[in-house]
Amino acid sequence: MDPWTLIALVAAVGLVATVVRERRSHGVADATRRAARAAPSVDLPRVVGELRERVDRLQAELAEERRDHDAVVESLAEGLLGVDARLRIVSANAAAHTMLAVAPGALVGRSLTEAFLDTQVEGIARAAVDSGSASGEIRLGTSDGPKLTLRARRAASGGLWLVLEDVSELRRLQQIRAEFIDNLSHELRTPLTTISLLAETLSREADAAGTKVPAKMRDRIGKIEVETGHLVQMVSELLDLSRIESGGSLGVMDVLDMGQVAVASVERLRLFADRQGVTLRTIVEAPVPPVRGDEDRLGQVLINLVHNAVKFSPDGGDVTILVGSSEGSVVTSVVDHGVGIPEAAQDRIFERFYKVDRARVRGEAGGTGLGLAIARHVIEQHHGRIWMESEEGNGSTFSFALPILTEPQ
């Protein structure tokens, strides 16, 4: 169950309890007033007895609702803390005590810094007070201590709800996966490079031999080159994605003109586009405000987007690269008029290994399904955003926005 759904359920139980208390007090007051008005003709002992029965019944209902409330909170696998406006803990369930390795009941009354021994938690809480919600990840204790994800949300009645989730095992598995991909990529790269060089040598020797080499053999050598190239590309992209997802930092962060980056990237693909019968056009709004970024990585994103646009464009089509500024960002767009992307696939287009349809790529085996996932990670590392707009049969537009550099160079 989603943590916020659980919090809403807990809050709802508390609200019902409040209503019951109000009904109890109002009910007693109304009955007392009725008894006072009808005093001459009412049996006061009977009225008092009825009032007592009603109060007892409401108290029993309230106690049952409180037990339900406590049972829901205590059954949560996630830790749940109630925090007041002074950032002191006013309630904590059993899971929170277990995660923080303290005795039951020992958390109530402590400040967040005292409970976690980490000032970062108080920063997350203050951010939630200011903006309504905030989240972060901390490690408890030593470098091999458990990792917790914290999600804080401002409560309607004041204070905060703080949800704790232990993600130690998840992060361990992610590390194992990253190491496996990294090792596998390195082990595959050497033999693939050798095969690629041998295939290239065979191709040159076949060309030099002329008619002495049968046409079928030339064709097979060419296919070996193409397929080896696809494998090398897949290994390289796997290694790139593994490094990015494991928190690998960007390279040198320079002040960049995205117009110049776009022009340079397009030129690298012009020969490929000519072979596909596709015209490339670059339109740069002058002047383009500067951004700060890794030129190699941003060039890789652009090359990937333009390469895809060319692959999915018809013979005689065109691909336009637009660079301009909008609302505090530099926006770069790649527009094609190709087959487009089905609406059902658009939400998944930036997932790793996801490919819409192999048969849609003209004359190629298709890509690895990693290029757009890498592009998304790179743009997010630059604090930007990437998106797409497409209509099946009428082409696609892939765009990304990077924040304009405002501080002095």
N, C-alpha and C positions, 0 to 999 in steps of 0.2 A: 504494500500500500504506500502511496506517495506520502512523504513526511508531512506536507502541508495539509493533506486530507485528514491525517491523524490529528494534527493540531486543531483543525476546524471541528472535528468530532469532539475533541476534549473541550473546546470552547463552547460548543453547543450544549454539552452536558452541564457545564457550569451555568450557562444562561438559563436552562430549564430549572436548575436548582434555585436560582435567583427569583424566577417567576413564581415558583412554589412558595418561597418565603414571603413574597409580596402578597400572593393570594391568601396565605395564612394570616398575615397581619390585617389585610383588608377584610377578610372574612370575619375575623374576630371582632373587628371594629364595627362592621355593619350589623353583626348579630347583637352586639352590645347596644347600639343605637336603637335597633328595633325593640329590644327588650325594655329599654328606658321609656320609649314612647308608649309601649303597651303595658307598662308596669302594673296598672290597677287590675288587669285581667289576665296576667301571665303568671304561670307557675315558675318562679325564679329558680328553685332548685333543679327543675327539669331543664330549663334553658341553660343553666350553668353546666349541667351534665352533658348536654348535647355539644356545647362549646368545647368541653374537654375532650369529648370523643373526636370532634372534628380536628382539634389541634393535634391530638395523638396520631390521627390518621395522616395528616399532612406531614408531621414529623417523621413518621415511618416511611412515607414516600420520599421525603428528602434524604433520609438516611440510605434508602435503597439506591437512589440516583447517585449519591456520593460514592457508594460502594462500586457502582457500575463505572463511574468516572475513574476511580482509583484503579479498578481492574484493567480498564483500557490502557491507562498510562503505564502501569506496571508490566503489561504484556508486550509492550513495544520492544522490538529488537534494537531499535535506535535509541540512543540516549536523548532525553528530553529535559531541558532546563527551563524553568520560569525565572526571569530576571527582572528586577524592578528598575525604576528610573535611575537609581544610583549605581546600577550595574552590579547589584548584589543578588545572589541566588536565593530565591524564595521557595522554590520547589524543584525536586529532582527525582527521576524514577530510578528503578533498580539498575537498568542498563547503564545509565550515566555514572552511577557509583562504581559499577564493574569496570567500565572503560577507564575511569580515572584512578582505579585501584585504591578506593577509600572505603571506609566502613559505612554501612547503611545509615543515612541521616546526617553524615558528616559534612555534606556539601552545603546544606541550608545555612544561610548567614554569611557565607564566605563571598569575597569579591571574586570576579572572574580571574583576575591575575593570581590570587591566592590559590584558586582551585586548579588552574592549568599550569601555573608557574611559567607563563608565556605571555608577554605583553601584546603579542599579535592578536590574541583572542579579544582583548579589550578594543583593539583597533577595528576588528570586524564588527563588534557590537555597536561601537559609535557610528560606524558607517551605516549600519542598519537603522539606527535612530534617526540619522539625517536623511537617508534615501528611502527608507521603508524596508529594504532587504539587502543582505550582503552575504558573501560566502568566502571560504578560504580553506586551506589545508595546513595542518600543523603536525609536527612529530612530537610525541610526548617523551620526556626524559632524554636518554642518550641517543646516539646516532642510529642505534638499532631498535629504538622504541617503536611502539605502534603509531601508525599514521591515522589521523582522524580528519574527516571532512566536516566542516562546520557550516551550517546554514542558519542565519539569523533573520528573523522577521519581526517587525514592529507589531505589538499587540494592540487591538482596538481599545482596550481598557488601560493602556499605558504599559511601559516596560517592554520586554522582548520575550519571544520564544526562541530557544536555541536548540537545534537538532544536531546530534552528533552521530556520525557513521564511521565505523572502523573500516578503512579501505586498505589495510596492510597487506592482506592476501591478494587483493586485486592489483596493487602496485607491484607485488612480487611476481605475479604471473605476467604482468606487462613487461617487466624487466627481463624475464626469461624469454619471452617472445622476441623482444628487441635483440637480445644477444644471439638467439638462434638465427634470426634473419641476417644479422650482421655477419655471423660466422659462415652461414651458408652462402651469402653473396660473395664473400672473399674467396671461399673455396671454389666457387663456380667461375669466378671472373678469369682466373689464369687459364684453365683449359679452353674456355670460350674465346678468349683473345687469341690463343694459338690456332684454334679451328678457323677463326675469322681470317687470320693472316694466311693460313694455308689455302683457304678458299679464294682469297684475293689473288694469291700467287698463281693458282690454277687458272683463274679467269684470264690473267695477263698472258700466261703461256699459251692458252687456247687461242687468244686473239693473235698472238705472234705466229702460231702454227697455221693460221688461215684455214684453208679447206681440208687440211689433214685431220682436223678434229671434227667428228660428226656433229650435226646440228643438235641431236638429242643430248649429247654429252655437254655441249655448251649450255643448253637449257637447264640441265641438272646442276651444273656448277653454279649457274646464276641463282637457282632456287636455294642451294646450300648457303650462298652469300646472304640472301634475303632472310632466311629463317635464322641463321646465326646472328644477324643484325637484330632481329626481334628478341632473341634470347639475351643478347648483351644489353639491349635497352631495358628489358624487364629486370635484370639483375641490378642495373644501375638505379632504376627507379625504386626497387625494393630497398636498396641500401639508403637512398635519399629519404624515403618515407620513414624508415626505421630510425634514422638519426633525428629527423624532425620530431616524430612522435615521442621519442625518448627524451626530449627537451634540449636537443642540440641547438646551440646558438647560431645566429646568423654570422656572416663574414664581416668584412669591413663595411661600416655604415658611413656612407658618403652623402654629401648634398648632391641630389640628382635632378636632372631635367628629364622628366618622363617622355617628353617629345623626342629627345635624342636617343633615349633607350629604345623607344618604339621604332625609330628609323633604322637603328643598327640591327634590331631583332628581325625586322622585315627583310632587310637585305640578305640576311643569312638564309632566309627561306625562299628567296625569289627564284632561284634555279629550280627548286622543288615545285613551286607553284607553276612555273612555265611548263614543266614536264606534264603537269596535270591539266594544262590548258586553263588556268585560273589567273586572273589579273589581281595584283595586290595594289591597294591605294592607301596612302597614309595622309591623314588630315590632322594637323597640329594647330591648335588655337594659340596665337601669339599674343603676349608672352605666357608661357606656362609657369605657374608658381613652383618654387623648388619643394622637394620632399627629401626626407632622409631615409636612406635604405641601402640594401645590399644589391649593387647593380647586377651581379651575376645571377642572384636568385630571382630578381624581378624580371631580368631578361629571359630566364628559364620559363617563368610563368607566361610571358608574352609569346615566346616561341611555341609553347604547348598549345595555347589558345589559337594562334594563327595556323599551326599545323593541323589541328582538328578542323578548323573552318575550311581549309583547303581540301582536306580529305572528303568532307561532306558536301562540297560544292559541285555543281554540274560542270561539264565541259563548256568553256566559254563564259563561265560565271565570274563573279568578282568578290573579293573580300576587302572590306574597308576597316582600317584601324583609325580610331578617333581618340584624340587626347585633348582634354580641356579641363577647366575648373568649375566646381559647383558646390556651393554651400560649405566652404571651408575645406574642400578636398580636391585633389586632382583625380579626375575620372578617366580611365582608359577603357575603351570598348572595342571589341572585335565583332564586326557585323558580317554575316554571310547570308546568302539567299539559297541555301541548300535544302536538304530534306527536312530539317527541323527535328524537334524532339517531342515524342508523344507526351501528352499532359500527365499520364500515369507514371512516367519515368522521371519527371522533372524534379520531384522532391528528393530523389536518390542520386542525382547526377554527380554530386561531389563525394559520394562514398567511395572508398578504396575498393578496387577490383570490380566495380559495377560498370557494366557495358550494356547499352540499350539493346543493340541488335548487331551481331557480327555481319549480317548480310547487307547492312546499310552502307558499309564502307566499300567504295568503288575500287575494285582491282587490288585490294590489300587484305591482309589477314586481320586487320584491326589492331588496336593498341593493347596495352596491358591493363587498362582500367585503373591505373594509378596516377596518371598525369593530372587530372582535375583534383584528386585528393591532395596531391603535393601542392598544387596551386593554392588551394584553400588554406592549407597550413602556412604556406609562405606569406600570404597576404595577412592572415591573422597575426602572425609573428610581427608584422609591420604595423599592427594596430589598425588595420584597414578591414574592408569587407569585400566579398566577392559574390556576385549573383548572376543569374541568367534569365533571359526572356526568350520564349520560343513559341512558334506556332507550326505544328506539323505540316510540312509541305511548303512553308513560306520562309524558312530559314531561322537562324538563331542569333542572339546578341549576348555575348559574355562580357561582363564589365567588372572592374574592380576599382575601388576608391581608396586613396591613401591620404592621410592628413597633411595639410600644407605646413611646411616648416615655418614657424613664426619666431622662434628665438634667434638671437644674433648668431651669425656664423662664427 
